[in-house]
Every structure is written in structure tokens, then in C-alpha cells.
Amino acid sequence: MKVFVIAGEASGDKLGAALMVGLKSLTEVSFDGVGGPLMQAEGLISRFPMDELSVMGLAEILPKYRQLKERVHQMADAVLETRPDVLITIDSPDFGLRVAKLVKARSDIRTVHYVAPTVWAWRPRRGAKMAHHIDQVLALFPFEPPLMQAAGMRCDFVGHPVVTDPVASNADAQAFRDRHGITGPLVLALPGSRRGEVTRLAETFGTALDQVKARVPDARVVLPAAPAVEDLVRQVTRDWPEVLIIPPDQTGDKAAAFKAADVALAASGTVSLELAANNTPTVIAYDMAWLSRVIISRMLLVDTVTLVNLVSDSRVVPEFIGKACQPGPIADALVEVLADPDQQTVAMALTMQRLGQGGDAPGLRAARAVLDGLAAKPAVEDQ
């Protein structure tokens, strides 16, 4: 079996590597395409460095637009030339779906896209557009298949990779507390991994945490700094209440802090699932530029952006988004969650269960879905 696979960023490399492991355990398979170090460790010889595709934002993309366009055509030509059994594009839809579109226009090669677009949150028409050149979608969330199927594609829920991510032990968490002299409540601060996020959220987070500290004097704030923003984090937290910053290279301390925390104040995103995996109650807060706030608020289709709320079908994780991102209410919520974390504990456990914890690894489930899709007729042909 020949598989052509394309990933464009670190998260896709992780998904792709797990999928490759799953496929190798089920069948004889060879791989071609583009991937990062994890996929290369599983046997992929990347046709060019994956980093070329890891660009975000208009300002970053424009200077590389011509090169990226050339890569799209190069990859489509490579797929058509090698005639794999399946083309699998992983996340990075701006690149992968363009390749799939060109391939489908000139062949009947089966196409699979790994990670469903967030049509449940905004821009629901993306599903229908994908259906013209994608046969099958592998979904991370259990509520996504009906949406993709309604758009005309087969969709398999394969589980979220967070369920297989290692977490620190209780002993590790206690050792972290002992090492840093933390005897009271531990408040984990996670203001984001991008400079724009940290810049926008730092003052609000700092003021909210200062108010928490005034009401819970023995609370201690811990902030694991992301690699791209460590210098900025140290600069913007100078006026915060006493804060322990964990450098990016101390991954063991970061994992232990996630496990040891009594509550987290986090920017919106998949970090809420990482916290759920560690059974850490959370308050979500996020703000954006005024124009983005207006546009997104008009386009948003859901009443919560917190994944734990969505997956557990609850609304127990407090969130303060856009103009609601204010220090006073955030501090109130943190103190309330510290006093009564039980509702979140139930929702987090349900979230992890629904995402596949305790079952087969998502990579293996994804591999089975790909093979089953190859063996069966596409759903669109059965209708």
C-alpha cells in the first residue's frame, strides 16, 4: 500500500506520525510526502522541509505566496505521478486542500483530510466546498461527523491526541510543590504562546491575579513560558504578584505544574483539553483586536468557545471572551472555582472519556478508518 501524506506544522507532524505507526501495525505500507521530524522518524523521507509550510498570518504568508503556490503544484504533480492508494492531508487546510483539489481534478485518487474544519463554530460552508475534492475526513471531536456527512463526505471520529499525551504523576506534582515551597493554592497562568496574545492579555491577567492574591493570600502563581514568548513573558509580568516562571526547556516542571495546579487561568484554545487531561479546573479568558472582535462575534455559531464545555455538553468552565475579558469578573471566577471545583471535575472526566481516553490510540483508530475507507465505496457514491 502506498500513502502520500502531507503535514504542515508541528501538530500535524504529531498526528501524522501516530497515523503512520497505526498503518504500519495493520498493513504493509510505504510513505511519501512532506512531514516533520516525528513523521521522518517513522520512515517518511520528506520531499522538502515541513517548516516551509509553517507560516501563519497575512504578513508572513504574502512574501512566501509564490513559493507556497509552487509547492502546491509540485505536490499535486508528485501525487499524480506516483499514484498512491490514498492522499492524506493533515490540518494546514490552506495548503493541503489546495493540493487535494488539483489531484481530484485530474484523477480518482482517494483523498482524506485529517482534522475537520471548525464548521460548528464559524464558516459552515467550508464543509460543502471541501466535499468537491475530499472523500473522507478524520475528526478529532465526536460532534463533528454528522456535520461533515451532511456536507457530503464520509467522516470518522478517531479521537483526540490529548488522550495519549503523557501527564505528570501525583508524586511529580507534590515534588514540584515541595521544590518551590508552594504550600497554598497553585494558580497556573497561561496567557498564550504567541506574542500578540501575551501582549493583549498580560495586563488583564496580572490585575485579575493580583485581586485573587488579595483574597487568597497564600495563593502562588506559576507561569510556564512558551518558547517564542519567554522574553516577553518576563517583561510583562514584572508588575504581577509574585510569579514563578518556568522556562521552556524545563518540560518536566511544566508537566508537574499542570498536574499540581488547583486552578488555571488560560487563553482560549486546545490548552483547555491539556488541563482537562490533568484534571485541573480552569477559567478561560481571551481578547482580540476590536475589528476582529466585531467580525468574529457576528460569525460565531456557538455560545462557548471552550472545548471542555463543547465536548461535555456543559457550560461549567467560565469564559470571558472579547469585551467580557475584564479583571474583576475573572478574579471572581477563579476564587469561586478554587472554592468549588467539583462541577468541572465531572465535566473534564466526561470530556476525556468522549475524546477516546481508555480506548485504542487515535493514531490506530485513524489508520483503521483510512483502510476501511479504501475498502468501501465512498459515501457520496452510495447515496
Beta strands, then each sheet from edge to edge (+ up, - down):
strand 1: 2-7
strand 2: 30-34
strand 3: 86-90
strand 4: 110-114
strand 5: 136-139
strand 6: 154-157
strand 7: 186-190
strand 8: 220-224
strand 9: 243-246
strand 10: 263-266
strand 11: 282-286
strand 12: 319-321
sheet 1: 2+ 1+ 3+ 4+ 5+ 6+
sheet 2: 9+ 8+ 7+ 10+ 11+ 12+
end
